[in-house]
Amino acid sequence: MTRDNERVELLWQDEDARPGLSRDRVVSAAVAVADAEGLAGLSMRKVAEHLGFTTMSLYRHVPGRDHLVDLMRDAVLGDPAPDDPDAPWRQRLETHVRHGWELRRRHPWLAEEHSTRHVPGPNALAHYEQLLAILAGTALPPAEVVATAGLLGRFLDAEALALVEAARAERDTGVSDEQFWAARDGLWARMSAYPTLTALWESGGFDQPDPFEFGLARLLDAIDLRVQRARSRDETCAVCGTPITQPASGRPRAYCSRSCQQRAYRNRTR
């Protein structure tokens, strides 16, 4: 079995129900360590110490640290976002994104592990499926559904990572952001050479709103506008050119009939 397939099998296999040390106990302990110290402070040794076992005993349940992080990520994503299928799509999407934000605030290390090659487990895919289902219920075309989901995920990770980095800097130096900037008197004395920056500073332009709330609202506005435009454009069948009346909600139609849909499928598979 290749190393990559080993990671997939580990994520999707059933837990060992035998008493004593188990994979679930190892993962729970690792989450506790990472919540307290970040991924930089996570090691098999520290997890073993947290559990009161030897480091070697952990390797019977988890092959290594990278596999452990995969399992940790899937474990915390097992907390599903609340969803009301009858609610408007924007409300459902906002609820889903806010849930993702709360997960990252409880587990800041989620933002630290931001590789584009995560091996997804069942909880991660269920989380992603829920997001895609909400977006697919709008008039956005399939490619934009996937792109929008990726945009929202990157926004969440970027905002969460900013919190992680600020906390790390304060922990490492013992100096808060406010204290750091307050000590830079020489910088403020030179601001008069930059009139726009100075005017904005003096008029409260740097009294920023909550960055997550501001960013989420702007993203939702942009997605809403995109959905409205998609619903209002004149649609024609992708096969025969017949005009299509789009539904007020749900997935947009690309074909005027089942027969045209089947013809398009046959053309793609030739």
Summary of the structure (lengths in Angstrom):
residues: 270
radius of gyration: 24.3
end to end distance: 33.8
largest distance: 72.9
contacts: 711
relative contact order: 0.08
helix: 66%
strand: 1%
